[in-house]
Amino acid sequence: MKTDDFDYYLPKELIAQTPLKKRDASKMMVLDKKTGKFEDKKFTDLIDYLNPGDTIVLNDTKVIPARLIGHKKETGAVIEVLMLKDLGDDTWECLTKPAKRIKEGTIVSFSDDLSCVCTKVLDDGIRHYKFIYDGIFLEILEKLGQMPLPPYITEKLEDKSRYQTVYAKNLGSAAAPTAGLHFTKEYLNKIKEKGVNIAYVTLHVGLGTFRPVVVDDVTKHDMHSEYYILSCDVANLLNETRKNGKRIIAIGTTTTRVLETVADDDGTFKEQSGNTKIFIYPGYKFKGIDCLLTNFHLPKSTLIMLVSALAGKDNVLKAYKHAVDEKYRFFSFGDCMLIK
């Protein structure tokens, strides 16, 4: 299986640069994974595809303003640090630009209140830094940090909250779980009123989101690990959903990765937390989810491979071609697809 098998043509103008004024105003393509048929709908039609007793599962991670611009203490060179994973004891795994300027012991200063020292040098621009600060760390980040928007978004985000879901709770992500950006609190209440269960897991999105697939052979790609949590209450609810013959609908690929990591071969769940490196591509047998709501993903990315595993590569690429023809909006601030 080649990485190039997951390529498709995307005009640059279809990459959504800004969110729509209303969160729930996006278009939604509905793709039947069994037949390959698709239809054009609106996101607010999602409720029509949900049945009482089904459970939708969302990722409640919260994006930290993780992009910091500082200066190398010795030379004054501008250094960009993107915080990816909390390693504990004020130490973070970070993506650094330009990484070649940073060795062990290098100090980067961001303000009078915040600096960091490199404690470990790894490949692919990754460095470990111990942060030194005066005050409350997250308050300083709120003041100095920028939202870590993906590199394909070049326009400034006027409202930081639009790169957070309305249910974001657990701080720790370097990117938003973007399928969840379509939901409003009102719409979630409407879903609940229909008798659909709503459950939350946590996966802190890290380097996996930013790292492209650079190998020709898909199976040789090395996924970066990301921290997840699935609580006892949620595990029980998911098991009850399965027992009642109802469906589990994952909101986003990050949620999918948690559920597929935790699910046993018989499709049951138990309370669990840890780091996952799960890589889902065609040939994978799903055991944790039945349906998936997700945005449109980058060509040749691990995420288009995941949706291809669920719905079939040919079905997905045909649907994506239709989305291009119909001028759907792509990627983080774009439209969505329900795979049922």
PLY file of the C-alpha trace (Angstrom):
ply
format ascii 1.0
element vertex 340
property float x
property float y
property float z
element edge 339
property int vertex1
property int vertex2
end_header
0.00 0.00 0.00
1.52 3.25 -1.19
1.15 6.71 0.32
0.48 8.06 -3.18
-2.67 5.89 -3.31
-4.25 8.41 -0.94
-3.53 11.50 -3.01
-6.23 13.67 -4.59
-6.47 17.00 -6.39
-7.44 19.94 -4.18
-7.53 23.55 -5.43
-5.93 25.84 -2.88
-8.99 28.09 -2.74
-11.04 25.28 -1.16
-8.87 25.24 1.98
-11.01 27.05 4.57
-8.97 29.89 6.04
-11.52 31.14 8.54
-14.47 29.60 10.40
-18.01 30.37 9.23
-19.91 32.97 11.27
-22.15 30.24 12.68
-20.51 27.06 13.97
-23.31 24.80 12.77
-23.70 26.32 9.28
-21.34 23.91 7.48
-22.28 21.51 4.72
-22.19 17.79 5.46
-21.68 14.97 2.99
-23.22 11.66 4.05
-21.32 8.60 2.81
-22.74 5.08 3.09
-19.74 2.86 3.82
-21.50 -0.26 2.53
-22.75 1.04 -0.83
-20.36 3.95 -1.45
-23.34 6.23 -2.20
-23.18 9.79 -0.94
-25.52 12.74 -0.62
-25.16 16.44 0.12
-26.70 17.64 3.37
-26.18 20.29 6.05
-24.44 19.66 9.39
-27.72 20.36 11.19
-29.21 17.31 9.40
-26.93 15.11 11.54
-29.72 14.60 14.08
-31.82 12.84 11.41
-29.17 10.10 11.23
-29.11 9.52 15.01
-31.49 7.15 16.81
-32.59 7.08 20.44
-30.17 4.92 22.40
-27.23 5.64 20.09
-24.17 7.23 21.73
-22.13 10.01 20.19
-18.61 10.34 21.59
-16.69 13.62 21.56
-13.10 14.56 22.45
-13.14 17.16 25.25
-9.47 18.14 24.98
-8.71 21.86 25.13
-6.11 23.55 22.94
-3.42 25.45 24.78
-2.00 28.61 23.15
1.03 26.46 22.48
2.92 28.50 19.85
5.60 30.67 21.45
7.98 33.05 19.68
11.17 33.79 21.59
14.86 34.56 21.20
17.93 32.45 21.74
19.62 33.95 24.77
23.18 33.83 23.40
22.56 35.32 19.94
19.08 36.87 19.89
18.04 34.60 16.99
14.25 34.23 16.65
13.08 30.77 17.75
9.56 29.33 17.41
8.54 26.67 19.94
5.36 24.64 19.53
4.43 22.79 22.74
3.22 19.28 21.93
3.17 17.15 25.06
3.42 17.74 28.80
6.12 15.39 30.12
5.67 16.50 33.74
7.87 18.60 36.04
7.43 21.69 33.77
9.08 19.79 30.91
7.44 19.70 27.47
8.10 17.96 24.18
8.17 20.71 21.54
8.57 21.20 17.82
11.25 23.84 17.21
12.05 26.12 14.26
14.88 26.45 13.35
15.79 23.34 15.35
19.43 23.29 14.25
20.09 26.34 16.45
19.01 24.52 19.60
21.37 22.20 21.48
21.20 20.79 25.01
21.57 23.66 27.47
20.36 26.35 25.01
18.09 28.90 26.68
15.15 30.49 24.81
13.58 33.58 26.34
9.97 34.61 25.62
9.50 37.41 28.17
10.70 38.55 31.58
8.30 35.95 33.05
8.99 32.96 30.81
11.98 31.13 29.37
12.99 27.52 28.75
16.16 25.45 28.60
16.67 22.56 26.18
17.16 19.30 28.08
17.11 16.81 25.20
17.66 16.83 21.43
15.61 14.43 19.25
15.08 14.00 15.51
12.61 15.84 13.24
12.91 19.17 15.02
11.76 17.78 18.37
13.31 19.11 21.57
12.52 18.70 25.26
12.46 21.95 27.24
12.17 22.69 30.93
10.16 25.87 31.34
11.19 28.49 33.88
8.54 31.04 34.83
7.47 33.57 37.40
3.75 33.24 38.19
1.07 30.79 37.01
2.21 28.90 33.90
-1.16 28.69 32.09
-1.91 32.37 32.76
1.46 33.30 31.22
0.72 31.08 28.21
-2.68 32.74 27.74
-0.89 36.09 27.57
2.13 35.15 25.42
1.10 32.09 23.41
-0.65 31.96 20.08
-3.17 29.36 18.93
-1.19 26.69 17.04
-3.13 26.85 13.79
-2.09 24.36 11.10
0.41 25.65 8.51
-2.20 25.65 5.72
-4.15 28.37 7.55
-2.45 31.65 6.73
-5.13 34.15 7.82
-5.22 35.50 11.36
-7.85 34.03 13.66
-9.70 36.96 15.19
-11.52 34.98 17.88
-9.36 32.38 19.70
-12.46 30.55 20.93
-13.30 29.45 17.38
-10.36 27.03 17.49
-11.90 25.41 20.58
-14.95 23.18 20.77
-17.79 24.51 22.95
-17.25 21.52 25.29
-13.42 21.78 25.52
-12.40 21.06 29.10
-9.07 19.26 29.58
-6.09 21.44 28.65
-3.29 19.77 26.73
-3.75 19.78 22.94
-1.54 21.31 20.29
-4.45 21.20 17.82
-8.24 21.19 17.98
-10.34 18.06 17.38
-11.88 19.83 14.41
-14.96 17.66 13.76
-16.26 18.97 17.07
-16.01 22.62 16.00
-19.40 22.33 14.25
-21.35 21.72 17.47
-23.12 24.37 19.50
-24.39 23.84 23.05
-27.94 24.25 21.72
-27.46 21.55 19.10
-25.97 19.14 21.64
-29.06 19.71 23.83
-31.29 18.99 20.82
-29.45 15.70 20.25
-29.86 14.80 23.93
-33.56 15.58 23.80
-33.94 13.00 21.02
-32.72 10.33 23.46
-29.20 10.08 22.06
-26.44 9.63 24.66
-23.51 12.05 24.69
-20.16 10.86 26.05
-16.70 12.40 26.27
-13.20 10.99 26.00
-9.93 12.91 26.00
-7.08 12.70 23.52
-4.45 15.44 23.60
-3.57 16.02 19.96
0.19 16.17 19.42
2.78 15.84 16.70
0.79 13.24 14.76
-1.37 16.07 13.44
1.58 18.02 12.10
3.76 15.21 10.82
3.20 14.27 7.16
3.61 10.73 5.84
7.01 10.84 4.15
7.57 7.13 3.48
6.36 5.50 0.24
5.11 2.39 2.03
2.21 3.28 4.33
3.03 0.48 6.77
6.47 1.97 7.47
5.06 5.25 8.85
5.86 5.84 12.53
2.95 7.39 14.44
3.68 9.74 17.31
2.11 8.81 20.64
-0.73 10.87 22.14
-2.18 10.74 25.65
-5.81 9.62 26.10
-8.35 9.02 28.86
-11.54 6.92 28.82
-13.41 6.97 32.12
-15.27 4.14 33.84
-18.65 5.88 33.36
-18.08 6.26 29.63
-16.87 2.66 29.28
-20.06 1.47 31.01
-22.26 3.64 28.78
-20.56 2.34 25.63
-20.96 -1.26 26.80
-24.64 -0.59 27.51
-25.04 0.92 24.03
-23.52 -2.20 22.47
-25.65 -4.51 24.65
-28.81 -2.73 23.48
-27.84 -3.15 19.82
-27.39 0.59 19.31
-24.57 2.44 17.54
-21.45 4.26 18.69
-20.83 7.37 16.59
-17.36 8.90 16.92
-17.06 12.64 16.45
-13.67 13.00 14.82
-10.62 10.88 14.11
-9.09 11.66 17.52
-12.13 10.17 19.27
-11.93 7.19 16.90
-8.30 6.59 17.85
-9.21 6.49 21.56
-12.13 4.10 21.08
-10.19 1.77 18.77
-7.25 1.77 21.18
-9.39 0.83 24.17
-11.98 -1.54 22.62
-11.45 -5.26 23.14
-11.79 -7.65 20.21
-15.42 -8.28 21.18
-16.19 -4.53 21.05
-16.40 -3.99 24.80
-14.71 -1.20 26.72
-13.05 -0.68 30.08
-11.66 2.35 31.89
-8.21 3.14 30.58
-5.66 5.90 30.08
-2.21 6.03 28.54
-0.45 6.81 25.30
-1.62 5.51 21.94
0.32 5.16 18.69
-2.52 3.42 16.87
-2.28 3.82 13.08
-5.46 2.94 11.20
-5.30 2.30 7.45
-7.19 0.03 5.01
-7.28 -3.55 6.17
-7.94 -2.51 9.77
-11.02 -4.13 11.39
-12.98 -1.61 13.46
-14.22 -2.81 16.82
-14.95 0.40 18.73
-17.09 2.55 16.43
-19.97 2.14 13.98
-20.12 5.60 12.37
-17.86 8.63 12.13
-18.37 12.37 11.69
-15.17 13.96 10.43
-13.87 16.87 8.39
-12.15 16.55 4.99
-8.49 15.65 5.38
-5.18 16.43 3.71
-4.04 14.33 0.74
-1.71 11.47 1.70
-2.34 12.02 5.44
-2.84 9.40 8.16
-6.36 10.79 8.59
-7.53 10.14 5.03
-6.06 6.66 5.50
-8.21 6.22 8.62
-11.45 7.23 6.87
-10.48 5.00 3.92
-10.14 2.08 6.33
-13.71 2.69 7.50
-15.46 3.50 4.22
-13.16 2.03 1.56
-10.45 3.95 -0.29
-12.28 4.09 -3.63
-15.49 5.27 -1.96
-13.64 7.98 -0.06
-11.70 9.26 -3.09
-14.90 9.40 -5.19
-16.64 11.29 -2.39
-13.68 13.70 -2.11
-13.76 14.34 -5.86
-17.45 15.19 -5.52
-16.63 17.50 -2.60
-14.08 19.32 -4.77
-16.56 19.60 -7.65
-19.23 20.96 -5.30
-16.77 23.35 -3.69
-16.95 22.01 -0.16
-14.62 23.75 2.30
-11.68 21.58 3.37
-9.62 20.91 6.52
-9.84 22.38 10.03
-12.39 25.18 9.48
-14.13 23.36 6.64
-17.22 21.23 6.08
-17.77 17.70 7.35
-18.61 14.16 6.29
-20.74 11.58 8.07
-19.68 8.01 7.33
-22.64 5.77 8.25
0 1
1 2
2 3
3 4
4 5
5 6
6 7
7 8
8 9
9 10
10 11
11 12
12 13
13 14
14 15
15 16
16 17
17 18
18 19
19 20
20 21
21 22
22 23
23 24
24 25
25 26
26 27
27 28
28 29
29 30
30 31
31 32
32 33
33 34
34 35
35 36
36 37
37 38
38 39
39 40
40 41
41 42
42 43
43 44
44 45
45 46
46 47
47 48
48 49
49 50
50 51
51 52
52 53
53 54
54 55
55 56
56 57
57 58
58 59
59 60
60 61
61 62
62 63
63 64
64 65
65 66
66 67
67 68
68 69
69 70
70 71
71 72
72 73
73 74
74 75
75 76
76 77
77 78
78 79
79 80
80 81
81 82
82 83
83 84
84 85
85 86
86 87
87 88
88 89
89 90
90 91
91 92
92 93
93 94
94 95
95 96
96 97
97 98
98 99
99 100
100 101
101 102
102 103
103 104
104 105
105 106
106 107
107 108
108 109
109 110
110 111
111 112
112 113
113 114
114 115
115 116
116 117
117 118
118 119
119 120
120 121
121 122
122 123
123 124
124 125
125 126
126 127
127 128
128 129
129 130
130 131
131 132
132 133
133 134
134 135
135 136
136 137
137 138
138 139
139 140
140 141
141 142
142 143
143 144
144 145
145 146
146 147
147 148
148 149
149 150
150 151
151 152
152 153
153 154
154 155
155 156
156 157
157 158
158 159
159 160
160 161
161 162
162 163
163 164
164 165
165 166
166 167
167 168
168 169
169 170
170 171
171 172
172 173
173 174
174 175
175 176
176 177
177 178
178 179
179 180
180 181
181 182
182 183
183 184
184 185
185 186
186 187
187 188
188 189
189 190
190 191
191 192
192 193
193 194
194 195
195 196
196 197
197 198
198 199
199 200
200 201
201 202
202 203
203 204
204 205
205 206
206 207
207 208
208 209
209 210
210 211
211 212
212 213
213 214
214 215
215 216
216 217
217 218
218 219
219 220
220 221
221 222
222 223
223 224
224 225
225 226
226 227
227 228
228 229
229 230
230 231
231 232
232 233
233 234
234 235
235 236
236 237
237 238
238 239
239 240
240 241
241 242
242 243
243 244
244 245
245 246
246 247
247 248
248 249
249 250
250 251
251 252
252 253
253 254
254 255
255 256
256 257
257 258
258 259
259 260
260 261
261 262
262 263
263 264
264 265
265 266
266 267
267 268
268 269
269 270
270 271
271 272
272 273
273 274
274 275
275 276
276 277
277 278
278 279
279 280
280 281
281 282
282 283
283 284
284 285
285 286
286 287
287 288
288 289
289 290
290 291
291 292
292 293
293 294
294 295
295 296
296 297
297 298
298 299
299 300
300 301
301 302
302 303
303 304
304 305
305 306
306 307
307 308
308 309
309 310
310 311
311 312
312 313
313 314
314 315
315 316
316 317
317 318
318 319
319 320
320 321
321 322
322 323
323 324
324 325
325 326
326 327
327 328
328 329
329 330
330 331
331 332
332 333
333 334
334 335
335 336
336 337
337 338
338 339
